[in-house]
Amino acid sequence: MSPTGKRSVRTRIFVLDEHPLVREGIINYLNLQPDLAVCGETDNIRDARNKLATCKPQLLISALRLGTGDSLEFVKALKAERPALLILVYSAFEEAIFAERALRAGADGFVMKKAPKEELLVAIREVISGNIYVSRDVAIRAFKKSLESRPEHRSSHSPSSIGIEKLSDREMHIFNLLGSGLRNSQIARSLNLSVKTIESHRENIKHKLGLNGSRELVERATKYVEETFLPPKIIAGRGKKKVVRFPAG
């Protein structure tokens, strides 16, 4: 109850995550908050569409899946259908790559699953207040990127990142998986796609980046992953090849 004796209004939240334990943990944690209430949940996009109509939440918390049942495409479609619905993406995917893409798709915020649970509450309340939420690191990186996009800084960009912005969300994910050492069959299996589809994406990536063959593609992807996600001292003094693994869904 509020100091005036009136019951406080709780923000209605819908949770979409394919993992039952993760989903239950989020729901229990949010329902303990005096200003939040979970009105619905599901583990898949198809059910989410139906349940959202019944639940009528103000905020959707969605895990990020790529491949079959692509969450970014779902966010785009949902924002077109329900522009007033707030969307917070809660993901294990690398924020440096996917936060900007999630926001471009229509999400209002992005939180890593490895973040402290208190950060989830901060993100939710920021989004409810009408703000966009990303971590401080991503905000600083975006600011630096905007500075580096000025003509006097463009020459300092890493060669491995040139043209990356041309890749679609799916192509970017496959590019990172290639750079982390996965083969076509492994990527296909993890994304629940055919090897032929992965090969088609590889061809598109090569064309967009102006690469001549598969060897150049893998070398470029590996270099990009190393330069983006490994500390400089590891890259400079590498002996054995260090691999950065990206989750597929």
C-alpha positions as CSV (number, residue, x, y, z in Angstrom):
1,M,0.0,0.0,0.0
2,S,1.2,3.6,-0.7
3,P,1.4,6.2,2.1
4,T,-2.0,7.6,1.0
5,G,-3.6,4.2,1.6
6,K,-4.1,3.5,-2.1
7,R,-2.8,0.3,-3.6
8,S,0.2,1.0,-5.8
9,V,-0.1,0.2,-9.5
10,R,2.3,-2.5,-10.6
11,T,3.7,-2.7,-14.1
12,R,2.5,-5.8,-15.9
13,I,5.3,-7.9,-17.3
14,F,5.4,-10.8,-19.7
15,V,8.5,-13.2,-19.7
16,L,9.7,-15.1,-22.7
17,D,12.5,-17.5,-22.2
18,E,13.0,-21.1,-23.4
19,H,14.7,-22.3,-20.2
20,P,12.1,-23.1,-17.4
21,L,14.5,-22.5,-14.5
22,V,15.7,-19.1,-15.8
23,R,12.1,-18.1,-16.5
24,E,10.9,-19.2,-13.0
25,G,13.8,-17.3,-11.4
26,I,13.0,-14.1,-13.2
27,I,9.3,-14.4,-12.4
28,N,9.8,-15.0,-8.7
29,Y,12.3,-12.2,-8.4
30,L,10.1,-9.7,-10.2
31,N,7.0,-10.6,-8.3
32,L,8.8,-9.8,-5.0
33,Q,9.1,-6.2,-6.2
34,P,6.3,-3.8,-5.0
35,D,6.0,-2.1,-8.4
36,L,6.2,-5.1,-10.7
37,A,4.0,-8.1,-11.5
38,V,4.4,-10.9,-14.0
39,C,1.1,-11.5,-15.8
40,G,2.3,-14.2,-18.2
41,E,5.1,-16.4,-19.5
42,T,6.0,-18.8,-22.2
43,D,9.0,-20.6,-23.8
44,N,8.3,-19.9,-27.4
45,I,7.4,-17.0,-29.8
46,R,4.3,-18.7,-31.2
47,D,2.6,-19.0,-27.8
48,A,3.8,-15.5,-26.9
49,R,1.8,-13.9,-29.6
50,N,-1.4,-15.4,-28.3
51,K,-0.7,-14.9,-24.6
52,L,0.3,-11.3,-25.1
53,A,-3.2,-10.5,-26.4
54,T,-4.7,-12.0,-23.2
55,C,-2.2,-10.7,-20.7
56,K,-1.9,-7.2,-22.1
57,P,1.5,-6.5,-20.5
58,Q,3.2,-3.1,-20.5
59,L,6.7,-4.7,-20.8
60,L,8.0,-7.8,-22.5
61,I,11.2,-9.4,-21.2
62,S,12.5,-11.6,-24.0
63,A,15.5,-13.9,-24.3
64,L,17.5,-13.6,-27.5
65,R,17.3,-16.5,-30.0
66,L,18.8,-16.6,-33.4
67,G,18.0,-19.3,-36.0
68,T,14.5,-20.9,-35.9
69,G,12.2,-18.5,-34.1
70,D,14.5,-15.5,-34.5
71,S,13.8,-13.1,-31.6
72,L,15.1,-10.0,-33.4
73,E,12.5,-10.6,-36.2
74,F,9.9,-11.1,-33.5
75,V,10.8,-7.8,-31.9
76,K,10.6,-6.0,-35.2
77,A,7.1,-7.5,-35.9
78,L,5.9,-6.9,-32.4
79,K,6.9,-3.3,-32.4
80,A,5.0,-2.7,-35.6
81,E,1.9,-4.4,-34.2
82,R,2.1,-3.0,-30.7
83,P,4.2,0.2,-30.7
84,A,3.3,1.0,-27.1
85,L,4.7,-2.3,-25.8
86,L,8.1,-1.9,-24.1
87,I,10.6,-4.6,-24.8
88,L,13.7,-5.5,-22.8
89,V,16.0,-8.1,-24.3
90,Y,17.7,-10.3,-21.7
91,S,20.4,-12.4,-23.3
92,A,23.5,-14.5,-23.0
93,F,24.7,-13.2,-26.4
94,E,27.6,-10.7,-26.4
95,E,26.2,-7.3,-25.7
96,A,28.9,-5.5,-27.7
97,I,27.5,-7.2,-30.9
98,F,23.8,-7.6,-30.2
99,A,22.7,-4.7,-28.1
100,E,22.8,-2.2,-31.0
101,R,21.0,-4.7,-33.2
102,A,18.3,-5.4,-30.6
103,L,17.7,-1.7,-30.3
104,R,17.5,-1.2,-34.0
105,A,15.0,-4.0,-34.1
106,G,12.8,-2.0,-31.7
107,A,13.9,-3.1,-28.2
108,D,14.0,-0.5,-25.5
109,G,16.9,-2.1,-23.6
110,F,19.4,-4.9,-23.5
111,V,20.7,-6.7,-20.4
112,M,23.2,-9.6,-20.3
113,K,22.1,-12.7,-18.4
114,K,25.5,-12.7,-16.6
115,A,24.8,-9.2,-15.1
116,P,23.9,-8.9,-11.4
117,K,20.1,-9.4,-10.8
118,E,19.9,-5.8,-9.5
119,E,20.9,-4.6,-12.9
120,L,17.7,-6.3,-14.4
121,L,15.6,-4.1,-12.0
122,V,17.5,-1.0,-13.0
123,A,17.0,-1.8,-16.7
124,I,13.3,-2.5,-16.2
125,R,12.7,0.8,-14.4
126,E,14.7,2.8,-16.8
127,V,12.7,1.4,-19.7
128,I,9.4,2.0,-17.9
129,S,10.5,5.6,-17.3
130,G,10.9,6.1,-21.0
131,N,14.6,5.7,-21.3
132,I,16.8,3.3,-23.3
133,Y,18.9,0.9,-21.3
134,V,22.3,-0.6,-22.1
135,S,25.3,-1.3,-19.9
136,R,27.7,1.5,-19.1
137,D,30.4,-0.3,-21.2
138,V,28.2,-0.4,-24.3
139,A,27.1,3.3,-23.8
140,I,30.8,4.3,-23.7
141,R,31.6,2.2,-26.7
142,A,28.8,3.7,-28.7
143,F,30.0,7.2,-27.8
144,K,33.5,6.4,-28.9
145,K,32.2,4.9,-32.1
146,S,30.3,8.1,-32.8
147,L,33.5,10.0,-32.3
148,E,35.5,7.6,-34.5
149,S,32.9,7.9,-37.3
150,R,34.1,11.5,-37.9
151,P,36.3,11.9,-41.0
152,E,39.4,12.7,-39.0
153,H,39.1,9.3,-37.2
154,R,38.0,7.0,-39.9
155,S,41.5,5.8,-40.8
156,S,42.0,4.3,-37.3
157,H,39.3,1.6,-37.8
158,S,40.5,-1.9,-37.6
159,P,40.7,-3.5,-41.1
160,S,38.8,-6.6,-39.8
161,S,35.8,-4.5,-39.0
162,I,35.4,-2.7,-42.4
163,G,32.1,-3.6,-44.0
164,I,30.7,-5.4,-40.9
165,E,27.7,-3.0,-40.7
166,K,26.5,-4.5,-44.1
167,L,25.8,-7.9,-42.5
168,S,22.3,-8.8,-41.4
169,D,21.8,-10.0,-37.9
170,R,21.8,-13.7,-38.9
171,E,25.0,-13.1,-41.0
172,M,26.7,-11.4,-38.2
173,H,25.9,-14.3,-35.8
174,I,27.3,-16.8,-38.3
175,F,30.3,-14.6,-39.0
176,N,31.1,-14.7,-35.2
177,L,30.6,-18.4,-35.0
178,L,33.0,-19.0,-37.9
179,G,35.5,-16.7,-36.2
180,S,35.2,-18.7,-33.0
181,G,36.2,-21.9,-34.8
182,L,32.9,-23.7,-35.6
183,R,32.5,-25.5,-38.9
184,N,29.4,-25.3,-41.2
185,S,27.9,-28.5,-39.8
186,Q,28.3,-27.3,-36.2
187,I,26.7,-24.0,-36.9
188,A,23.9,-25.6,-38.8
189,R,23.2,-28.0,-35.9
190,S,23.3,-25.2,-33.3
191,L,21.0,-22.9,-35.2
192,N,18.7,-25.7,-36.3
193,L,19.3,-24.8,-40.0
194,S,20.5,-26.9,-42.9
195,V,24.2,-26.9,-44.0
196,K,23.1,-25.6,-47.4
197,T,21.5,-22.6,-45.7
198,I,24.7,-21.9,-43.8
199,E,26.7,-22.2,-47.0
200,S,24.3,-19.7,-48.6
201,H,24.9,-17.2,-45.7
202,R,28.6,-17.7,-46.1
203,E,28.4,-16.7,-49.7
204,N,26.5,-13.6,-48.9
205,I,29.0,-12.6,-46.2
206,K,31.9,-13.1,-48.6
207,H,30.1,-11.0,-51.2
208,K,29.3,-8.2,-48.8
209,L,32.8,-8.1,-47.3
210,G,34.5,-8.4,-50.7
211,L,36.3,-11.7,-49.9
212,N,37.6,-14.1,-52.5
213,G,37.2,-17.4,-50.8
214,S,36.4,-19.5,-47.8
215,R,39.9,-19.2,-46.4
216,E,39.8,-15.4,-46.5
217,L,36.4,-15.5,-44.8
218,V,37.5,-17.7,-41.9
219,E,40.7,-15.7,-41.5
220,R,38.7,-12.4,-41.4
221,A,36.2,-13.7,-39.0
222,T,38.9,-15.1,-36.7
223,K,40.7,-11.8,-36.7
224,Y,37.6,-9.9,-36.0
225,V,36.6,-12.1,-33.0
226,E,40.2,-11.9,-31.6
227,E,40.4,-8.1,-32.0
228,T,36.9,-7.5,-30.7
229,F,36.7,-9.9,-27.7
230,L,40.2,-10.7,-26.6
231,P,42.4,-8.4,-24.5
232,P,45.2,-6.8,-26.7
233,K,48.0,-8.5,-24.7
234,I,46.6,-11.9,-25.5
235,I,46.4,-11.1,-29.2
236,A,49.9,-9.6,-29.3
237,G,51.5,-12.5,-27.5
238,R,49.4,-15.4,-28.7
239,G,51.1,-18.7,-29.2
240,K,48.3,-21.2,-29.3
241,K,45.1,-20.1,-31.0
242,K,42.6,-18.9,-28.5
243,V,39.0,-19.4,-29.4
244,V,36.0,-17.3,-28.3
245,R,32.9,-19.4,-28.2
246,F,29.5,-17.8,-29.0
247,P,26.2,-19.4,-27.9
248,A,23.9,-20.3,-30.8
249,G,20.6,-19.6,-29.1
